Amino acid sequence: MTQPRPRPSVDELLASFGEEELSIQALFKFCYVPAGRLSFLKELAVPEEWGARDFALLKYLAVHMHLAIAQGAFVWNEEQLVMSAGRLTTKAGAPIYLGISPNTQPDGNPWVVNWVGERPSTPKLPAPPNVGPWPALQPGAEIVVACEFEHPERRVQLPNMDAAPVVAKMNAISGAVSWALHRGLAARQLHSAGHGWFVPVYLSSREDLLATPDFVVPLLVQEADGRTRYVVRSQLTAHNAYAPARAMVERGEQLPGWLLSSWEEAAEQQASEDED
């Protein structure tokens, strides 16, 4: 009789993700996600725009599968790991689950998503992992701008301010971040260093808070000596902030309006380019 393989520990499972942990690259190190399973997951779930090559959905799975293992939010079905697909639900509101089995291909990823559905054959249903809580934002906290302003390739681009002194650029970003925080426009994001935020930066116009901002900055929270500081070190286009922020909410429409607008614009532009 063939003896069943010993079940790996949580630490061994987490080690399979590598050092990036929450990235799509880490997900692919951990397991193979067949296109057919991914398509079926999209069919089951509430319809939404996941972007080119399902980038936002893969980011969502990368975050929630890692969190589920780290938090022990899974059950064993013989050699198969069963976990929730984050907080994704069917159109009728039922939770969706994933089955992940050892990969039989010796040169492939350690695991493979071999089942997607509503009713796993396990006596106990795993709960989705917990992504919070987040530290409350303090709109009056110090904002430290530590971006690159002089490097020809990595420098932060500010509209109509190329010739402005560095201090003026820092003050412009700091003021725009503070303005957005006072209006509750930040969106949560989770990275390997911990909990953070995406904040829209409006420098060209502040007429419409649902409009796509000039760019977005990841805000890192620092606590020291009883004081809170927010550090800005880089900038992103608004639609590139969507996938990490989408992984933090149950439904896409729970995201701030400016983030949804930028994602829709990017999807329309991609569709237009594909037609051409």
C-alpha positions as CSV (number, residue, x, y, z in Angstrom):
1,M,0.0,0.0,0.0
2,T,1.3,3.4,-0.9
3,Q,1.8,5.6,2.1
4,P,0.4,9.2,1.8
5,R,2.9,11.9,1.6
6,P,3.4,13.9,4.8
7,R,1.6,17.2,4.8
8,P,3.9,20.2,4.6
9,S,3.9,22.7,7.5
10,V,2.6,26.2,7.1
11,D,6.2,27.4,7.1
12,E,7.1,25.0,4.3
13,L,4.0,26.2,2.3
14,L,4.9,29.9,2.8
15,A,8.5,29.2,1.7
16,S,7.2,28.1,-1.7
17,F,6.1,31.7,-2.4
18,G,9.6,33.0,-2.2
19,E,10.6,36.4,-0.9
20,E,8.1,38.7,-2.7
21,E,5.2,36.9,-0.9
22,L,2.2,38.9,-2.2
23,S,3.2,39.4,-5.8
24,I,1.8,37.5,-8.9
25,Q,5.3,36.2,-9.4
26,A,5.2,34.7,-5.9
27,L,1.8,33.1,-6.7
28,F,3.3,31.4,-9.8
29,K,6.2,30.2,-7.8
30,F,3.8,28.6,-5.4
31,C,1.3,27.1,-7.8
32,Y,0.2,26.7,-11.4
33,V,-3.1,28.4,-12.2
34,P,-4.6,26.7,-15.3
35,A,-6.3,29.1,-17.7
36,G,-9.5,27.0,-17.6
37,R,-9.7,27.2,-13.8
38,L,-9.2,30.9,-13.9
39,S,-11.9,31.3,-16.5
40,F,-14.3,29.2,-14.5
41,L,-13.6,31.3,-11.4
42,K,-14.5,34.4,-13.4
43,E,-17.7,32.8,-14.7
44,L,-18.8,31.9,-11.1
45,A,-17.9,35.3,-9.6
46,V,-19.8,38.5,-9.7
47,P,-18.9,40.0,-13.1
48,E,-16.2,42.7,-13.1
49,E,-13.4,44.0,-15.2
50,W,-10.2,42.2,-14.2
51,G,-7.9,43.8,-16.8
52,A,-5.6,42.5,-19.5
53,R,-4.6,38.9,-18.9
54,D,-6.7,39.0,-15.7
55,F,-4.0,40.9,-13.9
56,A,-6.2,42.2,-11.1
57,L,-7.7,38.8,-10.4
58,L,-4.3,37.1,-10.3
59,K,-3.1,39.8,-7.9
60,Y,-6.2,39.2,-5.8
61,L,-5.4,35.5,-5.6
62,A,-1.8,36.1,-4.9
63,V,-2.7,38.2,-1.8
64,H,-5.5,36.0,-0.5
65,M,-3.9,32.6,-1.0
66,H,-0.7,33.7,0.8
67,L,-2.8,35.2,3.7
68,A,-4.9,32.1,3.9
69,I,-1.9,29.9,4.4
70,A,-0.2,32.3,6.8
71,Q,-3.3,32.5,8.9
72,G,-4.2,28.8,8.7
73,A,-7.4,29.6,6.9
74,F,-7.5,26.3,5.0
75,V,-8.5,22.7,5.5
76,W,-7.0,19.5,4.1
77,N,-9.0,17.1,1.9
78,E,-6.5,14.2,1.8
79,E,-3.6,15.8,-0.1
80,Q,-5.6,18.7,-1.4
81,L,-5.6,22.2,0.3
82,V,-9.0,23.8,0.3
83,M,-9.4,27.5,0.9
84,S,-11.8,30.3,0.1
85,A,-11.1,32.4,-3.0
86,G,-10.7,35.4,-0.8
87,R,-14.1,37.0,-0.4
88,L,-15.2,36.4,-4.0
89,T,-18.8,35.1,-4.2
90,T,-21.1,33.8,-6.9
91,K,-23.8,36.0,-8.4
92,A,-26.2,34.6,-5.8
93,G,-23.8,35.5,-3.0
94,A,-22.3,32.1,-2.2
95,P,-18.6,31.9,-1.2
96,I,-16.3,30.4,-3.8
97,Y,-13.6,27.9,-2.9
98,L,-10.3,26.7,-4.4
99,G,-8.8,23.2,-4.3
100,I,-5.0,23.1,-4.6
101,S,-3.2,19.8,-5.0
102,P,0.5,18.8,-5.3
103,N,1.7,19.2,-8.9
104,T,2.6,15.9,-10.4
105,Q,5.0,17.5,-12.9
106,P,8.5,17.2,-11.4
107,D,9.8,20.4,-13.0
108,G,6.7,22.5,-12.4
109,N,5.3,24.6,-9.5
110,P,4.9,22.7,-6.2
111,W,1.1,23.0,-6.3
112,V,-1.7,23.4,-8.9
113,V,-5.2,24.8,-8.6
114,N,-7.2,21.8,-9.7
115,W,-10.7,22.7,-8.5
116,V,-12.9,25.8,-8.3
117,G,-16.4,25.7,-7.0
118,E,-19.1,26.5,-4.3
119,R,-19.3,23.1,-2.5
120,P,-16.0,21.5,-1.6
121,S,-16.2,17.9,-0.3
122,T,-14.9,18.8,3.2
123,P,-16.7,18.5,6.5
124,K,-15.5,22.0,7.5
125,L,-15.6,25.1,5.3
126,P,-12.6,27.4,5.6
127,A,-13.2,31.1,6.4
128,P,-11.6,33.7,4.2
129,P,-8.4,35.3,5.5
130,N,-8.4,38.6,7.4
131,V,-6.7,41.5,5.7
132,G,-7.0,44.1,8.4
133,P,-7.2,46.1,10.6
134,W,-5.6,49.2,9.1
135,P,-4.1,52.0,11.1
136,A,-6.5,55.0,11.1
137,L,-5.3,57.9,8.9
138,Q,-4.4,61.1,10.6
139,P,-4.9,63.9,8.0
140,G,-2.8,66.3,10.1
141,A,0.3,64.0,10.4
142,E,3.6,65.0,8.9
143,I,4.1,64.1,5.3
144,V,7.7,63.3,4.2
145,V,8.4,63.4,0.5
146,A,11.4,61.2,-0.3
147,C,11.0,60.8,-4.0
148,E,13.6,60.9,-6.7
149,F,13.4,64.3,-8.5
150,E,16.7,64.4,-10.5
151,H,17.3,61.0,-11.9
152,P,16.5,61.1,-15.7
153,E,14.6,57.7,-15.6
154,R,13.3,57.3,-12.0
155,R,12.4,60.9,-11.2
156,V,8.8,61.8,-10.3
157,Q,7.0,63.6,-13.1
158,L,4.9,66.6,-12.0
159,P,2.6,68.3,-14.6
160,N,3.9,71.7,-15.6
161,M,6.6,71.7,-12.9
162,D,9.6,70.4,-14.7
163,A,11.6,73.6,-14.1
164,A,10.4,74.1,-10.5
165,P,12.9,73.8,-7.6
166,V,13.0,70.5,-5.8
167,V,11.5,72.0,-2.6
168,A,8.6,73.4,-4.6
169,K,7.9,69.9,-6.0
170,M,8.1,68.4,-2.6
171,N,5.7,71.0,-1.2
172,A,3.3,70.4,-4.1
173,I,3.1,66.7,-3.5
174,S,2.9,67.1,0.3
175,G,0.0,69.6,-0.1
176,A,-1.8,67.5,-2.6
177,V,-1.6,64.4,-0.4
178,S,-2.8,66.3,2.7
179,W,-5.7,67.7,0.6
180,A,-6.7,64.2,-0.5
181,L,-6.4,62.8,3.0
182,H,-8.7,65.4,4.4
183,R,-11.3,64.3,1.9
184,G,-11.1,60.6,2.6
185,L,-9.8,59.7,-0.8
186,A,-7.2,57.2,0.2
187,A,-7.4,53.5,-0.7
188,R,-5.9,50.6,1.3
189,Q,-3.0,48.6,0.0
190,L,-1.0,45.7,1.5
191,H,2.7,45.2,0.7
192,S,5.4,43.0,2.1
193,A,6.4,45.7,4.7
194,G,2.9,46.0,6.1
195,H,-0.3,48.1,5.7
196,G,-0.2,51.2,3.6
197,W,-2.4,53.5,1.4
198,F,-2.7,54.8,-2.1
199,V,-3.4,58.5,-2.2
200,P,-4.5,60.4,-5.4
201,V,-2.5,63.5,-6.3
202,Y,-4.5,66.2,-8.0
203,L,-2.3,69.0,-9.3
204,S,-3.9,70.0,-12.6
205,S,-7.5,70.2,-11.3
206,R,-9.6,69.5,-8.2
207,E,-13.0,70.1,-9.8
208,D,-14.1,66.4,-9.9
209,L,-13.1,64.0,-7.1
210,L,-14.2,61.1,-9.3
211,A,-11.8,62.0,-12.1
212,T,-8.5,60.2,-12.7
213,P,-5.8,62.0,-10.7
214,D,-2.5,63.2,-12.2
215,F,-0.9,60.3,-10.4
216,V,-1.1,58.2,-7.2
217,V,1.5,57.8,-4.4
218,P,1.9,54.8,-2.1
219,L,1.9,56.2,1.4
220,L,4.0,54.3,4.0
221,V,3.1,54.7,7.7
222,Q,5.9,55.3,10.1
223,E,5.4,55.3,13.9
224,A,8.2,56.7,16.0
225,D,8.4,58.4,19.4
226,G,4.7,58.6,19.6
227,R,4.4,60.4,16.3
228,T,3.0,59.3,13.0
229,R,4.6,60.2,9.7
230,Y,3.6,59.4,6.2
231,V,6.4,58.8,3.7
232,V,6.0,59.2,-0.1
233,R,8.8,57.5,-2.1
234,S,7.4,56.9,-5.5
235,Q,4.5,57.6,-7.9
236,L,2.2,55.3,-9.9
237,T,-0.3,55.9,-12.7
238,A,-3.8,55.6,-11.2
239,H,-4.8,52.4,-13.0
240,N,-1.6,50.6,-11.8
241,A,-2.8,51.2,-8.2
242,Y,-6.1,49.3,-9.0
243,A,-5.0,45.7,-8.6
244,P,-3.4,46.0,-5.2
245,A,-6.3,48.1,-3.9
246,R,-8.9,45.7,-5.4
247,A,-7.4,42.9,-3.3
248,M,-8.4,44.7,-0.1
249,V,-12.1,45.0,-0.7
250,E,-14.9,42.4,-1.1
251,R,-16.4,44.0,-4.2
252,G,-14.8,46.3,-6.8
253,E,-17.4,49.0,-6.4
254,Q,-16.3,49.5,-2.8
255,L,-13.2,51.3,-4.1
256,P,-13.0,55.1,-4.3
257,G,-14.6,56.6,-7.4
258,W,-11.3,58.0,-8.7
259,L,-9.8,54.5,-8.8
260,L,-12.8,53.0,-10.5
261,S,-12.7,55.8,-13.1
262,S,-9.0,55.3,-13.9
263,W,-9.5,51.6,-14.2
264,E,-12.4,51.9,-16.6
265,E,-10.5,54.4,-18.7
266,A,-7.5,52.1,-18.9
267,A,-9.8,49.2,-19.9
268,E,-11.5,51.2,-22.6
269,Q,-8.1,52.3,-24.0
270,Q,-6.8,48.7,-24.0
271,A,-9.9,47.6,-25.8
272,S,-9.5,50.4,-28.4
273,E,-5.8,49.4,-28.9
274,D,-6.8,45.7,-29.3
275,E,-9.3,46.7,-32.0
276,D,-6.6,48.6,-33.9
